[in-house]
Amino acid sequence: MKKMPLILRILIWLIIGISLGVMCRTTELSLPIAIMATFRSLFGAFISFVIPLIIIGLIVPGIASLGNQSGRSLFLTTVLAYVSTISAGFLAFVIGKLLLPSLIGGISLFTEDGITITPIFTIEMPAIMGVMSALVLAFLLGIGLSTRKESSLFKVCQDFSEIMMSVISKVIVPIVPIYIGSVFAELSYSGTIFTTIKSFLMVYLVLFGLQVLYLIILYTVAGGIKRKNPFRLLKNMFPAYLTAVGTQSSAATIPITLECAKSNDVDEEVCEFVIPLSATIHIAGDTMTLVLTSMAILLLNGQSPTLAMYIPFILMLGIMMIAAPGVPGGGVMAALGLLESMLGFGSFEKPLMIALHAAQDSFGTATNVTGDGAMAIFVERLIKRKR
């Protein structure tokens, strides 16, 4: 089963979880659901413990490695990527605020009779530090080590980063489908599973429309700068979009993205610098997904997402996406700390976020990659103007 794609494994465990919940609800047998709830509680506690370590392990080398790049080009690309990423987040918030309440408003993750299952036992796993403390420490170390690549501390941080990547790819990702299955078992046992799935389908329709809208806006601006038809520019990037849908990796798509960006008459040197860097720091597709799906879960929990909640969340999310590792679901793994500390997501909401993100990860990655072509056009324009 380990060789199966992550989304297929999640789908299998979704079916197992839903079937188990329906059978237990029909037979009024609660023990299997209690066992699943116990597993969810334990694994959720482990994820909460490991989140600060993931932040430190992934952000420190990411920031330190940026010190190798050309100063002006690095600054321009980083600022543009950040502005694009948070703009995508705010666009998602506006669209979500306009559409989601009418589409899923009034639906709850829990039935009126309050059927819930309590874990058989729980184990506390306090994190060694808070999410924000880990983020500040990661930035201090990353910035400090960007000019000290030969130091022993930099090598330690690289080794620690590899350890955390192994934890994600060999421990968390393989277990996540079971984790998600346990949540859906509880949902089906409580009797809310079918209304919940219907709500998620509505969220996906909005999300895919939002991703298309974002790319049209981005390339309309790029077309104005380049004085070319924006839809022709988008058409030239379509091979990169399709490749990213298949690979689910911005990094693996870099060679195709480079060729597509060059076909839009962007300077070759600019493309060869901007495209690889943007593959790491321009994560607008994931940001839109995380904002929209988190708003949906808040609404399903009976809460109202507000701009005051989402301004700091989106601003920090743009930074956290730099830490998204090159494994399936990396974007949501990097963001779990913010979802927990800023939006109050617990062991029930976090696996739902992982499931929602994983189901559209290909299209989120494709949106990121296609947007990288526009980043190259923006940077080219700014560099030529400064010359």
MIKOL-949198 format. One line per field, with one value per residue (C-alpha): residue number from 1; residue in three letters; x, z, y. Coordinates in steps of 0.05 Angstrom, whole numbers. Each point is the difference from the previous one (the first is absolute). Example, Ala and Ser with C-alpha at 12.3 -4.5 7.8 and 13.67 -1.06 7.14 Angstrom:
2
pos	1;2 .
code	ALA;SER .
x	246;27 .
z	156;-13 .
y	-90;69 .
END
This chain:
387
pos	1;2;3;4;5;6;7;8;9;10;11;12;13;14;15;16;17;18;19;20;21;22;23;24;25;26;27;28;29;30;31;32;33;34;35;36;37;38;39;40;41;42;43;44;45;46;47;48;49;50;51;52;53;54;55;56;57;58;59;60;61;62;63;64;65;66;67;68;69;70;71;72;73;74;75;76;77;78;79;80;81;82;83;84;85;86;87;88;89;90;91;92;93;94;95;96;97;98;99;100;101;102;103;104;105;106;107;108;109;110;111;112;113;114;115;116;117;118;119;120;121;122;123;124;125;126;127;128;129;130;131;132;133;134;135;136;137;138;139;140;141;142;143;144;145;146;147;148;149;150;151;152;153;154;155;156;157;158;159;160;161;162;163;164;165;166;167;168;169;170;171;172;173;174;175;176;177;178;179;180;181;182;183;184;185;186;187;188;189;190;191;192;193;194;195;196;197;198;199;200;201;202;203;204;205;206;207;208;209;210;211;212;213;214;215;216;217;218;219;220;221;222;223;224;225;226;227;228;229;230;231;232;233;234;235;236;237;238;239;240;241;242;243;244;245;246;247;248;249;250;251;252;253;254;255;256;257;258;259;260;261;262;263;264;265;266;267;268;269;270;271;272;273;274;275;276;277;278;279;280;281;282;283;284;285;286;287;288;289;290;291;292;293;294;295;296;297;298;299;300;301;302;303;304;305;306;307;308;309;310;311;312;313;314;315;316;317;318;319;320;321;322;323;324;325;326;327;328;329;330;331;332;333;334;335;336;337;338;339;340;341;342;343;344;345;346;347;348;349;350;351;352;353;354;355;356;357;358;359;360;361;362;363;364;365;366;367;368;369;370;371;372;373;374;375;376;377;378;379;380;381;382;383;384;385;386;387 .
code	MET;LYS;LYS;MET;PRO;LEU;ILE;LEU;ARG;ILE;LEU;ILE;TRP;LEU;ILE;ILE;GLY;ILE;SER;LEU;GLY;VAL;MET;CYS;ARG;THR;THR;GLU;LEU;SER;LEU;PRO;ILE;ALA;ILE;MET;ALA;THR;PHE;ARG;SER;LEU;PHE;GLY;ALA;PHE;ILE;SER;PHE;VAL;ILE;PRO;LEU;ILE;ILE;ILE;GLY;LEU;ILE;VAL;PRO;GLY;ILE;ALA;SER;LEU;GLY;ASN;GLN;SER;GLY;ARG;SER;LEU;PHE;LEU;THR;THR;VAL;LEU;ALA;TYR;VAL;SER;THR;ILE;SER;ALA;GLY;PHE;LEU;ALA;PHE;VAL;ILE;GLY;LYS;LEU;LEU;LEU;PRO;SER;LEU;ILE;GLY;GLY;ILE;SER;LEU;PHE;THR;GLU;ASP;GLY;ILE;THR;ILE;THR;PRO;ILE;PHE;THR;ILE;GLU;MET;PRO;ALA;ILE;MET;GLY;VAL;MET;SER;ALA;LEU;VAL;LEU;ALA;PHE;LEU;LEU;GLY;ILE;GLY;LEU;SER;THR;ARG;LYS;GLU;SER;SER;LEU;PHE;LYS;VAL;CYS;GLN;ASP;PHE;SER;GLU;ILE;MET;MET;SER;VAL;ILE;SER;LYS;VAL;ILE;VAL;PRO;ILE;VAL;PRO;ILE;TYR;ILE;GLY;SER;VAL;PHE;ALA;GLU;LEU;SER;TYR;SER;GLY;THR;ILE;PHE;THR;THR;ILE;LYS;SER;PHE;LEU;MET;VAL;TYR;LEU;VAL;LEU;PHE;GLY;LEU;GLN;VAL;LEU;TYR;LEU;ILE;ILE;LEU;TYR;THR;VAL;ALA;GLY;GLY;ILE;LYS;ARG;LYS;ASN;PRO;PHE;ARG;LEU;LEU;LYS;ASN;MET;PHE;PRO;ALA;TYR;LEU;THR;ALA;VAL;GLY;THR;GLN;SER;SER;ALA;ALA;THR;ILE;PRO;ILE;THR;LEU;GLU;CYS;ALA;LYS;SER;ASN;ASP;VAL;ASP;GLU;GLU;VAL;CYS;GLU;PHE;VAL;ILE;PRO;LEU;SER;ALA;THR;ILE;HIS;ILE;ALA;GLY;ASP;THR;MET;THR;LEU;VAL;LEU;THR;SER;MET;ALA;ILE;LEU;LEU;LEU;ASN;GLY;GLN;SER;PRO;THR;LEU;ALA;MET;TYR;ILE;PRO;PHE;ILE;LEU;MET;LEU;GLY;ILE;MET;MET;ILE;ALA;ALA;PRO;GLY;VAL;PRO;GLY;GLY;GLY;VAL;MET;ALA;ALA;LEU;GLY;LEU;LEU;GLU;SER;MET;LEU;GLY;PHE;GLY;SER;PHE;GLU;LYS;PRO;LEU;MET;ILE;ALA;LEU;HIS;ALA;ALA;GLN;ASP;SER;PHE;GLY;THR;ALA;THR;ASN;VAL;THR;GLY;ASP;GLY;ALA;MET;ALA;ILE;PHE;VAL;GLU;ARG;LEU;ILE;LYS;ARG;LYS;ARG .
x	0;59;13;-70;-9;-18;-68;-18;20;-41;-60;6;1;-57;-42;22;-14;-68;-21;23;-38;-64;3;14;-56;-48;19;10;70;45;65;32;-14;29;63;4;-12;57;47;-21;14;69;23;-28;40;63;-12;-8;66;38;-27;52;55;-24;-1;72;25;-29;2;72;35;-52;17;75;3;-29;65;33;-43;13;-23;-45;-32;-11;-33;-46;-20;-12;-42;-42;-11;-22;-47;-30;-8;-35;-42;-24;-16;-41;-36;-18;-26;-44;-29;-9;-36;-46;-17;13;-53;-56;29;15;-31;-45;36;38;53;-41;-72;-51;-3;74;24;74;53;51;69;14;62;43;75;25;59;17;40;70;-19;-58;-10;18;62;22;-12;40;57;-1;6;56;40;-15;20;62;23;-12;71;31;-9;64;-18;-13;-68;-23;18;-38;-61;5;3;-59;-39;12;-24;-64;-11;6;-50;-49;11;9;-43;-52;-20;-8;-44;-40;-50;-18;-4;-49;-39;-9;-31;-48;-19;-21;-37;-39;-15;-27;-45;29;45;-42;-17;74;23;-52;28;71;-20;-29;65;39;-43;13;74;12;-37;42;65;-20;-20;67;39;-42;12;75;9;-44;51;58;-32;-6;74;21;-51;-24;-65;-5;-37;56;50;-42;-6;76;3;-51;53;29;-70;-13;69;-12;-68;36;62;-32;69;21;73;-10;-36;56;29;-68;-17;66;-16;-70;23;52;-54;-33;63;27;75;36;44;-61;-37;58;3;-73;-33;41;-6;-74;-11;20;-29;-60;-55;-63;-41;11;-15;-67;-17;19;-38;-64;-2;15;-57;-46;20;-12;-69;-15;21;-50;53;2;67;18;50;33;13;26;45;55;-13;10;60;34;-23;38;64;-15;-10;75;7;-46;42;3;-46;-74;-41;62;-38;-52;53;39;-65;-26;33;-36;-66;8;27;-39;-66;-5;-1;6;8;-68;8;73;-11;-59;46;51;-54;-28;69;23;-61;18;76;13;-40;29;70;-20;-25;66;41;-42;6;76;-1;-33;52;54;-35;-6;73;24;-39;27;73;-3;-31;57;52 .
z	0;12;-76;-12;-11;64;-26;-16;69;31;-43;23;73;-11;-25;58;51;-28;-6;71;27;-36;23;72;0;-28;51;57;10;25;18;-70;-6;69;-22;-62;43;46;-60;-26;68;6;-70;4;64;-36;-58;48;34;-66;-33;32;-19;-72;-2;24;-42;-65;4;24;-61;-46;23;6;-72;-27;18;-61;-49;-33;47;-43;-39;65;33;-59;-9;74;8;-63;20;70;-26;-50;53;52;-55;-19;73;7;-66;28;64;-38;-46;60;40;-59;-20;56;50;-52;-24;66;52;50;-8;61;11;58;3;44;47;13;-14;16;20;54;-8;45;27;-19;7;6;-45;14;-54;20;-22;-31;-74;-1;42;-49;-58;30;18;-71;-31;47;-15;-75;-9;44;-37;-70;4;38;-46;24;74;38;22;-72;-11;63;-25;-67;35;44;-62;-31;64;0;-74;16;57;-49;-58;39;62;-7;-74;3;63;-21;-42;62;40;-50;-2;75;-5;-55;41;56;-49;-30;70;20;-62;-34;-52;-62;12;15;-65;-39;33;-18;-73;-1;29;-56;-54;30;8;-72;-26;47;-26;-72;19;35;-62;-46;45;5;-75;-16;38;-32;-69;12;19;-59;-47;-21;2;72;-23;-50;57;41;-58;-5;73;-7;-9;68;31;-26;22;70;3;-14;44;59;7;-19;3;-48;-49;-3;-67;-34;35;-25;-72;5;31;-55;-53;27;-22;70;6;8;58;37;-11;24;65;14;-17;47;56;-10;3;73;23;-45;28;-17;-18;68;35;-35;18;73;8;-34;32;70;-8;-20;62;45;-30;9;73;9;0;-44;-35;8;-34;68;5;-70;-10;46;-22;-74;12;40;-49;-56;42;23;-71;-10;46;-41;-12;-65;22;-14;47;18;-3;52;44;3;16;56;53;-23;-6;72;31;-39;-18;58;-41;41;-11;-35;-48;-21;-34;-37;-25;-22;-37;-34;-21;-25;-44;-42;10;-74;-21;55;-23;-73;21;35;-61;-50;43;0;-74;17;55;-53;-42;60;20;-72;-4;66;-16;-69;30;52;-55 .
y	0;47;2;27;75;37;21;-72;-23;56;-21;-72;19;49;-57;-45;55;18;-74;-15;61;-18;-73;20;51;-52;-53;51;-27;56;-37;1;74;12;-36;44;62;-22;-8;69;31;-32;15;71;11;-26;48;59;-20;-5;64;48;-49;-2;76;5;-58;24;76;8;-33;33;70;-14;-25;65;34;-31;40;67;55;43;-58;-39;60;14;-72;-11;63;-14;-73;21;54;-49;-54;44;33;-69;-12;64;-15;-68;32;50;-55;-46;54;14;-71;-51;23;-9;-67;-34;45;-35;-67;-26;-53;-25;-24;34;-60;10;-71;2;-51;10;-31;-60;36;60;15;71;18;73;34;23;71;38;9;74;-13;-54;48;57;-48;-29;69;22;-63;2;73;-9;-63;29;30;-58;-60;-34;2;-64;27;5;-73;-19;38;-35;-68;20;22;-69;-34;41;-14;-74;7;33;-49;-65;10;55;-7;-77;5;61;-41;-41;64;29;-65;3;70;-22;-61;47;45;-58;-28;68;1;62;-32;9;73;11;-32;41;63;-19;-10;70;27;-34;31;69;-16;-22;62;43;-30;15;71;11;-22;43;61;-15;-8;60;42;-38;9;75;3;-43;32;-69;-38;-27;-62;-15;6;-48;-48;-3;-20;-56;-56;20;-1;-71;-24;27;-35;-65;9;38;33;71;-22;-59;46;52;-22;4;66;29;-18;28;65;8;-11;64;38;10;11;-67;22;27;-66;-42;40;14;-66;-45;51;11;-76;6;66;15;-45;38;-62;-32;65;7;-72;8;65;-24;-69;26;50;-58;-40;60;9;-75;9;56;55;61;15;74;45;13;-75;-8;61;-26;-72;17;44;-56;-53;35;-9;-70;-26;9;-60;-45;-63;-37;-57;-9;44;41;66;-20;-33;66;38;-45;42;63;-36;-23;64;52;-34;-48;-63;-64;-74;-4;59;-11;-68;30;55;-52;-39;61;24;-69;-9;61;2;-12;61;44;-18;13;69;14;-21;39;62;-7;19;66;12;-5;53;47;-8;10;65;27;-19;33;63;5;-7 .
END
